[in-house]
């Protein structure tokens, strides 16, 4: 009689243990650009389009978004364009960094960038 109740209990605990070990956390990769004074709007638009397209070329990128800096605090250090990429984990980010499509993007468009800040964090 007790075995009938023990089997579902053990199976349920195993199910919980399996899903408890799988992290639902995501990694955010934030890139902030300060462009060189001679970078044209057309060049910056081309960079944005190419950056957006990386999501189509690198399957590890789960999400991509960007926007213009608009904080009134004056602490932006000249960074004007902010990009955020989402990865499932550090391993996916580590695939992205040396990926040929990412490296080609950096090589092609990096000449426009005067300064860059990159921060990564795991979502809590």
N, C-alpha and C positions, 0 to 999 in steps of 0.2 A: 504494500500500500504506500509506504513512504517513497519508494523508488519512483512511482508515478509522478510525484511532485518534485523529486530531486532532479530528474532529467530536464524538465523545462527550466528549472532554476539554473542549472549548470550551463545550459545552452544560452540562456539570457545573459548570464554573467560573462560568458565568452564573447557574445555579441557586443556588450558594453566595453569590454577590454579592447576589442579590435578597434572600435571607433574612437575610444578614448586616446589611443596611441596615434591616431591620424590627426595632425594639426590642421585646424581650419585657418590658421594665421596666414596672412599674405605679406609679401615684401613690397614696400613702396620704394621706388627709385626716383628721386627728385633731382632734376637738373635745372639750374638757373644760369641764364646767359646774360652777359653784358657784351654788346656788339661793338666792334670797332667803329669809330666815328664815320669812316668812309663806306661802311656797309649800307647798300641801298635797300629801299623797301622791297624791291623785286628780289634781291638776293636773300633777304630775310624770309620773304614769303616762300621762296624755293626751299630754304632750309626747313621751314615748318612743314611743308608738303612732304619733303623727304623723310622727316622725322616721323610724321603721322604714318607714312607708308611702311615703316619698319614693322608695324603691327601685322601687316599682311605678309611680310617676308620672314618673320621670326616667330614661330608658333608658341614659344614660351611667354611671349608678352600677352597677358590676359586682358589688359586695358591700357588705354593711352588717353591722356587729356592734357590740355595746355591752356594757359591764359597769360594775360599781361599783369605785371606787378601793379597793384593799386593801393598798397598800404600807405596811410598818411603818416606813419611814424618816422619816415626818413632813415630807416635802417637797412635799406635794400642794397647798399654798396654799389649802386649802378646797375644791378641786375634788372632787366626789363621783361624778359620772357621766361616763364616757368613751365616746365614740362614734368609730368608725373606718369611713370610707367608702373604697372602692377604685375608682379610675378607671384607664382604660387609659393615659392621658397627661394632660399639662397642659391640652390643648385641651378634653378632656371635662370636666375640673374647671372650666374657664373657662365652659363652657356651663351647668354646674350652678349656679354662684354666682348669676347673675342670673335663673335660671329662675323663672318665676312660681310654681311649686309651692314652691320653696325660699324665695322671698321671702314667700309667704303663711305658711309655717311660722314664719319669723323674726318676722313681724309679730304673729302670733297668740300665740306662746309665748315670745317674747323678754322679755316683761314679768316672767316668773318668774325670770329669770337675773340674779344679782347680778354675776357675773364670768364671763368665758369666755377660754379659751386655745385658739388654733387653730394647728396646725403641719401643714405638708405636707412630704412627702419622696418622692423617687423610690426605689423598692426597688432595692437593689444585689444 
